[in-house]
Amino acid sequence: MHESEWLPWLLTKADMLRICNDFNLSVDGFRKSSLSKRSDELLRSLITDAMKKGIGAKRSGRGKILVPTFYTQTSERILKEYSQFRSLSFEELISELEMDYNLRPYEKLSLIYELHKMKYAENIEKFSTNAREKNEVFYGISTFTDEDIVEKAIHQLQNENKYPTIEEYIEFFNNCGEQEHWEKIIGALQEKKSERIKFTWAMGLTQTERLMALVGLLPGYIHLEPMVYLLYTKEKEMRSMEILEQTMQEVATASETEQQLTTKLDQMRKDNEGLTLELIKMKNEVSRLNGKVVDYENIIKEKEEIFREVKTMGTKSENINSLFFELIPTSSDAIIVTDRADTRIKELFSNSIYPKRFLIREKKNGTIINLKSKVWFIDRSTFSNTREWVEIKNYFNQNGFQYDEYSDYIQLIKQYISLYN
């Protein structure tokens, strides 16, 4: 099967616009600059026809693409940035490309063609099948399972977000002069008899005390790390601002004192030129204050740098969260049934969560058949009555519903990413 029959179906609109620009493709009667306003179907048809016209041709021309030329030109552009790919074996290259989210599927194929032509020829039918069935381009060729991909993606996200250790948090408290305050919070936390009481008490504290309490709870609740880190960056920003304002006030006071002493010195010089000793003392004091002003100016520069670093950390945290939400796309086809979703799950799937009573009511009324096209993710713990759960499973199985059951939010996220990515 020739690439013209399946390769265009791997392309997004952005991919197709780039290819049209790189290979000088345009629609008759329209300028190339207006292609972005054309439909996906028209662009895909344009590229498909160009590839078909290239079959058997000796060289590319206007409105004609030779697949070897297409792959070579594409791979040359990529290898300028990814020169390390040249030394990889086929298996190593497949593994690297499988986890690269910057390269497009057609770009990955161009690298396989350019660096391992025989392997490309051996697997071209599989590439074709994956394109037609809308699978990942290396599905069935890569040694990675779906579970491996999800685990590696999550692991990659976790590695990119290096949170401070508990020791680093404690050092921060000590540097802020809060060691005694920290020890009191930990002592009070240990006196609480249950986890519920500990968390309820912590949520009623001030910002600084709440941060200390959550750091104390962190060893037993590792998923609190993002929240603790957010509170930590806010605390650092607040303290940096306080130090900056205090230093600026001290500089202003020192400058005002210097001006007053200078004025007094001038007046004394006019009144009595004979007060030599007093003049020397005043000059020394003015000199000392000048030195202090310089010191304060240096402190301001240091604090401004710390403040910029804190802002940068905040921006990095926001980018990681954004990447995480891109990894979990919104889908109107998903229905999540649970009676006890925590705040994070509610935020991720705000428009997809329904209580158990919704499922029971729709089944009882017979209207659930209208939701057969949806994918159901069901919290198994919501059905404490085994008989009730068995009835639901039997109904879904007998009527061809697509569903998955999960036991915790990690399993839910893995199932969701596996289905929609």
Wavefront OBJ file of the C-alpha trace (Angstrom):
o trace
v 0.000 0.000 0.000
v 1.448 3.354 -1.074
v 1.937 6.076 1.547
v -0.553 8.340 -0.233
v -3.343 6.009 0.930
v -2.627 6.315 4.664
v 0.083 8.856 5.519
v -2.157 11.964 5.056
v -4.485 10.622 7.757
v -1.714 11.034 10.341
v -1.594 14.793 9.718
v -3.175 17.606 11.707
v -4.140 20.843 10.004
v -0.923 22.460 11.273
v 1.067 19.552 9.773
v -0.673 19.924 6.418
v -0.139 23.690 6.255
v 3.567 23.202 6.899
v 3.852 20.508 4.234
v 1.999 22.697 1.716
v 4.446 25.483 2.447
v 7.556 23.228 2.341
v 6.508 21.582 -0.966
v 4.869 24.598 -2.591
v 1.333 23.166 -2.746
v -1.684 25.400 -3.357
v -5.311 25.155 -4.458
v -6.092 26.377 -7.962
v -7.590 29.842 -7.816
v -6.361 30.538 -4.276
v -3.147 32.102 -3.052
v -0.962 29.886 -0.845
v -1.317 32.408 1.983
v -5.063 31.669 2.135
v -4.645 27.922 2.739
v -5.191 28.312 6.494
v -8.833 29.167 5.727
v -9.367 25.972 3.756
v -10.974 22.892 5.358
v -9.016 19.896 6.671
v -10.610 17.708 3.986
v -9.459 19.977 1.173
v -5.874 20.161 2.500
v -5.698 16.392 3.019
v -6.981 15.805 -0.490
v -4.394 18.264 -1.859
v -1.503 16.388 -0.178
v -2.904 12.967 -1.131
v -3.152 13.941 -4.812
v 0.382 15.364 -4.754
v 1.755 12.076 -3.366
v -0.162 10.038 -5.946
v 1.214 12.204 -8.753
v 4.698 11.487 -7.398
v 4.352 7.709 -7.860
v 6.875 6.647 -10.478
v 8.115 10.207 -11.037
v 11.856 10.883 -11.131
v 11.756 14.283 -9.461
v 9.398 16.472 -7.488
v 7.645 19.351 -9.188
v 4.801 21.763 -8.628
v 1.822 19.838 -7.263
v 3.869 16.638 -7.051
v 5.521 14.981 -4.006
v 7.852 11.985 -4.181
v 7.610 10.135 -0.876
v 11.394 9.492 -0.606
v 12.027 13.191 -1.189
v 9.318 14.060 1.335
v 10.916 11.861 4.011
v 14.485 12.981 3.259
v 13.640 16.691 3.316
v 11.649 16.305 6.539
v 14.303 14.220 8.334
v 17.129 16.598 7.370
v 15.326 19.419 9.133
v 14.817 17.324 12.284
v 18.337 15.838 12.440
v 19.835 19.320 12.641
v 18.366 19.468 16.144
v 18.354 15.738 17.014
v 21.754 14.679 15.631
v 22.050 12.026 18.391
v 19.399 9.931 16.594
v 21.905 9.039 13.865
v 23.834 6.651 16.145
v 20.796 4.761 17.520
v 19.718 1.276 16.537
v 16.188 0.757 15.210
v 14.909 -0.446 18.599
v 16.624 2.420 20.443
v 15.256 4.990 17.993
v 11.717 3.613 18.276
v 11.940 3.851 22.088
v 13.169 7.463 21.937
v 10.519 8.538 19.423
v 7.734 6.791 21.333
v 8.244 9.161 24.299
v 9.017 12.326 22.288
v 5.962 14.598 22.378
v 7.499 17.378 20.288
v 7.861 15.480 17.024
v 4.816 14.786 14.835
v 4.004 11.223 13.622
v 5.021 11.976 10.009
v 8.324 13.417 11.259
v 8.993 10.259 13.280
v 8.310 8.119 10.204
v 10.711 10.247 8.153
v 13.477 9.472 10.672
v 12.778 5.717 10.502
v 12.841 5.871 6.694
v 16.050 7.907 6.532
v 18.023 6.057 9.244
v 16.616 2.479 8.922
v 15.138 1.998 5.429
v 14.998 -1.824 5.629
v 13.129 -1.706 8.940
v 10.770 0.872 7.483
v 10.010 -1.469 4.567
v 9.467 -4.412 6.941
v 6.947 -2.478 9.040
v 5.183 -0.334 6.417
v 2.026 -2.469 6.551
v 1.892 -1.973 10.319
v 2.327 1.792 9.906
v -0.527 1.740 7.402
v -2.804 -0.269 9.703
v -2.101 2.011 12.658
v -2.911 5.090 10.585
v -6.199 3.653 9.337
v -7.200 2.373 12.798
v -6.090 5.632 14.486
v -3.526 3.924 16.701
v -0.175 5.355 17.737
v 2.143 5.192 14.717
v 4.463 2.624 16.392
v 1.685 0.554 17.999
v 2.592 -3.143 17.782
v 6.166 -2.318 16.785
v 7.445 -0.645 19.924
v 8.133 -2.856 22.941
v 6.250 -0.350 25.103
v 2.809 -1.445 26.298
v -0.016 1.036 26.894
v 0.710 0.703 30.605
v 4.401 1.505 30.009
v 3.534 4.677 28.102
v 1.191 5.934 30.827
v 3.662 5.073 33.605
v 6.576 6.714 31.791
v 4.573 9.859 31.049
v 3.539 10.191 34.687
v 7.098 9.446 35.821
v 8.419 12.087 33.432
v 6.032 14.664 34.865
v 7.045 13.741 38.403
v 10.754 14.039 37.579
v 10.242 17.478 36.062
v 8.699 18.714 39.296
v 11.420 18.478 41.944
v 9.818 19.436 45.219
v 11.918 20.493 48.236
v 12.665 17.859 50.865
v 11.262 18.119 54.382
v 14.759 19.057 55.575
v 14.783 21.972 53.120
v 11.429 23.171 54.419
v 12.718 23.016 58.008
v 15.866 24.919 57.017
v 13.642 27.609 55.474
v 11.710 27.943 58.752
v 14.974 28.219 60.701
v 16.357 30.862 58.331
v 13.170 32.865 58.844
v 13.650 32.763 62.632
v 10.649 30.458 63.012
v 12.360 27.419 64.592
v 10.529 27.764 67.916
v 7.240 28.365 66.099
v 7.827 25.230 63.953
v 8.531 23.094 67.033
v 5.317 24.307 68.707
v 3.246 23.437 65.618
v 4.765 19.945 65.418
v 4.162 19.426 69.145
v 0.537 20.490 68.831
v 0.096 18.249 65.772
v 1.369 15.183 67.637
v -1.173 15.765 70.406
v -4.108 15.371 67.986
v -5.678 11.946 68.359
v -6.865 11.314 64.780
v -5.932 12.201 61.234
v -9.271 13.949 60.766
v -8.639 16.203 63.758
v -5.116 16.952 62.513
v -6.315 18.115 59.112
v -9.286 20.056 60.480
v -6.981 21.833 62.917
v -4.386 22.565 60.202
v -6.953 24.129 57.859
v -7.938 26.637 60.546
v -4.402 28.000 60.975
v -2.807 31.098 59.471
v -0.897 30.787 56.180
v 2.513 30.299 57.818
v 1.230 27.899 60.498
v -0.769 25.906 57.927
v 2.397 25.465 55.848
v 4.258 24.179 58.920
v 1.421 21.777 59.825
v 1.194 20.363 56.284
v 4.984 19.876 56.179
v 4.561 17.898 59.397
v 1.851 15.765 57.743
v 3.795 15.340 54.493
v 5.589 12.039 55.355
v 2.243 10.233 55.601
v 0.539 12.023 52.694
v 2.996 12.359 49.821
v 0.263 13.616 47.454
v 0.210 16.829 49.505
v 3.532 17.830 47.905
v 2.042 20.162 45.206
v -0.140 21.961 47.765
v 2.741 22.306 50.253
v 5.042 23.586 47.513
v 2.454 26.197 46.470
v 2.093 27.435 50.062
v 5.898 27.437 50.361
v 6.368 29.655 47.283
v 3.681 32.040 48.548
v 5.401 32.218 51.936
v 8.797 32.913 50.336
v 7.278 35.617 48.164
v 5.543 37.239 51.140
v 8.700 37.214 53.279
v 10.825 38.526 50.426
v 8.414 41.411 49.992
v 8.467 42.140 53.745
v 12.284 42.182 53.801
v 12.391 44.341 50.699
v 9.917 46.864 52.163
v 11.734 46.918 55.517
v 15.110 47.439 53.826
v 13.753 50.232 51.654
v 12.299 51.905 54.753
v 15.639 51.643 56.542
v 17.411 53.123 53.531
v 14.942 56.021 53.488
v 15.454 56.586 57.230
v 19.244 56.453 56.886
v 19.137 58.922 53.987
v 16.924 61.276 55.971
v 19.258 61.061 58.989
v 22.249 61.716 56.748
v 20.574 64.818 55.351
v 19.736 66.084 58.835
v 23.310 65.559 60.045
v 24.741 67.243 56.958
v 22.497 70.259 57.534
v 23.443 70.364 61.195
v 27.125 70.083 60.297
v 26.899 73.022 57.913
v 25.120 75.088 60.545
v 27.735 74.266 63.177
v 30.526 75.156 60.770
v 28.973 78.599 60.299
v 28.293 79.113 64.025
v 31.636 78.012 65.379
v 34.610 77.155 63.289
v 36.475 76.284 66.474
v 34.537 73.079 67.196
v 37.084 70.923 65.378
v 36.538 67.793 67.446
v 32.771 67.914 66.975
v 33.247 68.407 63.252
v 35.421 65.315 63.030
v 32.822 63.257 64.911
v 30.051 64.493 62.650
v 32.085 63.751 59.531
v 32.771 60.227 60.779
v 29.093 59.701 61.473
v 28.143 60.948 58.026
v 30.757 58.645 56.508
v 29.419 55.709 58.520
v 25.865 56.424 57.380
v 27.012 56.681 53.786
v 28.506 53.232 54.124
v 25.266 51.928 55.616
v 23.253 53.346 52.706
v 25.538 51.486 50.290
v 25.091 48.276 52.317
v 21.305 48.651 52.217
v 21.369 49.254 48.477
v 23.287 45.977 48.040
v 20.740 44.198 50.254
v 17.912 45.550 48.082
v 19.605 44.152 44.963
v 19.965 40.730 46.635
v 16.312 40.692 47.746
v 15.124 41.743 44.302
v 17.030 38.764 42.841
v 15.409 36.431 45.396
v 12.014 37.891 44.524
v 12.595 37.205 40.806
v 13.606 33.612 41.609
v 10.402 33.099 43.604
v 8.357 34.430 40.662
v 10.204 32.058 38.313
v 9.437 29.069 40.566
v 5.758 30.036 40.523
v 5.754 30.201 36.711
v 7.430 26.771 36.500
v 4.808 25.240 38.799
v 2.011 26.702 36.611
v 3.615 25.258 33.435
v 3.825 21.746 34.969
v 0.158 21.925 35.950
v -0.710 23.051 32.407
v 1.231 20.130 30.944
v -0.556 17.786 33.269
v -3.968 19.097 32.136
v -2.869 18.746 28.474
v -2.022 15.104 29.219
v -5.606 14.624 30.452
v -7.808 16.100 27.677
v -11.454 16.984 28.325
v -13.932 14.571 26.748
v -17.708 14.885 26.629
v -17.924 11.123 26.024
v -16.813 10.174 29.563
v -19.120 9.639 32.539
v -17.481 9.126 35.940
v -19.758 7.634 38.592
v -18.668 8.219 42.194
v -20.067 9.484 45.459
v -16.758 10.488 46.994
v -14.491 12.192 44.443
v -11.849 14.372 46.087
v -11.215 17.977 45.042
v -8.447 17.094 42.566
v -10.645 14.645 40.640
v -13.485 17.179 40.646
v -11.141 19.786 39.177
v -9.805 17.450 36.461
v -13.225 16.069 35.432
v -15.562 18.858 36.539
v -18.146 18.203 33.780
v -18.016 14.394 33.781
v -18.730 13.373 37.412
v -22.168 12.005 38.392
v -23.402 10.388 41.645
v -24.518 6.785 41.863
v -28.162 7.852 42.114
v -27.911 9.290 38.576
v -26.917 5.862 37.199
v -29.649 4.074 39.194
v -32.301 6.609 38.135
v -31.372 6.507 34.430
v -31.411 2.695 34.470
v -34.765 2.582 36.262
v -36.356 5.085 33.845
v -34.909 3.313 30.795
v -33.289 6.533 29.573
v -29.798 5.138 30.191
v -29.938 3.582 26.716
v -29.475 7.127 25.347
v -26.060 7.153 27.046
v -24.848 3.914 25.496
v -22.278 5.760 23.352
v -20.555 7.116 26.473
v -17.575 5.520 28.235
v -18.448 4.835 31.893
v -15.765 4.955 34.632
v -17.319 3.565 37.829
v -15.900 3.913 41.349
v -16.261 0.383 42.691
v -16.337 1.586 46.314
v -19.515 3.577 45.554
v -21.375 0.257 45.329
v -21.038 -1.151 48.851
v -23.893 -3.547 48.057
v -22.351 -6.379 45.989
v -25.695 -7.501 44.612
v -26.459 -4.008 43.377
v -23.052 -3.835 41.616
v -23.511 -7.272 40.000
v -26.890 -6.155 38.595
v -25.282 -3.042 37.070
v -22.395 -5.051 35.539
v -24.783 -7.636 34.070
v -26.949 -4.890 32.589
v -23.961 -3.140 31.019
v -22.513 -6.376 29.628
v -25.840 -7.562 28.211
v -26.540 -4.231 26.532
v -23.094 -3.578 25.074
v -22.096 -0.624 27.271
v -18.393 0.321 27.415
v -17.244 0.702 31.024
v -14.241 0.449 33.360
v -14.253 0.150 37.124
v -11.581 1.725 39.292
v -10.571 1.618 42.935
v -8.616 4.867 43.340
v -7.899 8.120 41.492
v -4.535 6.928 40.121
v -6.203 3.982 38.405
v -8.928 6.317 37.061
v -6.349 8.710 35.573
v -4.394 5.837 33.968
v -7.559 4.371 32.400
v -8.695 7.787 31.186
v -5.294 8.706 29.628
v -5.013 5.258 28.028
v -8.431 5.686 26.358
v -8.192 9.315 25.215
v -4.523 9.705 24.235
l 1 2 3 4 5 6 7 8 9 10 11 12 13 14 15 16 17 18 19 20 21 22 23 24 25 26 27 28 29 30 31 32 33 34 35 36 37 38 39 40 41 42 43 44 45 46 47 48 49 50 51 52 53 54 55 56 57 58 59 60 61 62 63 64 65 66 67 68 69 70 71 72 73 74 75 76 77 78 79 80 81 82 83 84 85 86 87 88 89 90 91 92 93 94 95 96 97 98 99 100 101 102 103 104 105 106 107 108 109 110 111 112 113 114 115 116 117 118 119 120 121 122 123 124 125 126 127 128 129 130 131 132 133 134 135 136 137 138 139 140 141 142 143 144 145 146 147 148 149 150 151 152 153 154 155 156 157 158 159 160 161 162 163 164 165 166 167 168 169 170 171 172 173 174 175 176 177 178 179 180 181 182 183 184 185 186 187 188 189 190 191 192 193 194 195 196 197 198 199 200 201 202 203 204 205 206 207 208 209 210 211 212 213 214 215 216 217 218 219 220 221 222 223 224 225 226 227 228 229 230 231 232 233 234 235 236 237 238 239 240 241 242 243 244 245 246 247 248 249 250 251 252 253 254 255 256 257 258 259 260 261 262 263 264 265 266 267 268 269 270 271 272 273 274 275 276 277 278 279 280 281 282 283 284 285 286 287 288 289 290 291 292 293 294 295 296 297 298 299 300 301 302 303 304 305 306 307 308 309 310 311 312 313 314 315 316 317 318 319 320 321 322 323 324 325 326 327 328 329 330 331 332 333 334 335 336 337 338 339 340 341 342 343 344 345 346 347 348 349 350 351 352 353 354 355 356 357 358 359 360 361 362 363 364 365 366 367 368 369 370 371 372 373 374 375 376 377 378 379 380 381 382 383 384 385 386 387 388 389 390 391 392 393 394 395 396 397 398 399 400 401 402 403 404 405 406 407 408 409 410 411 412 413 414 415 416 417 418 419 420 421
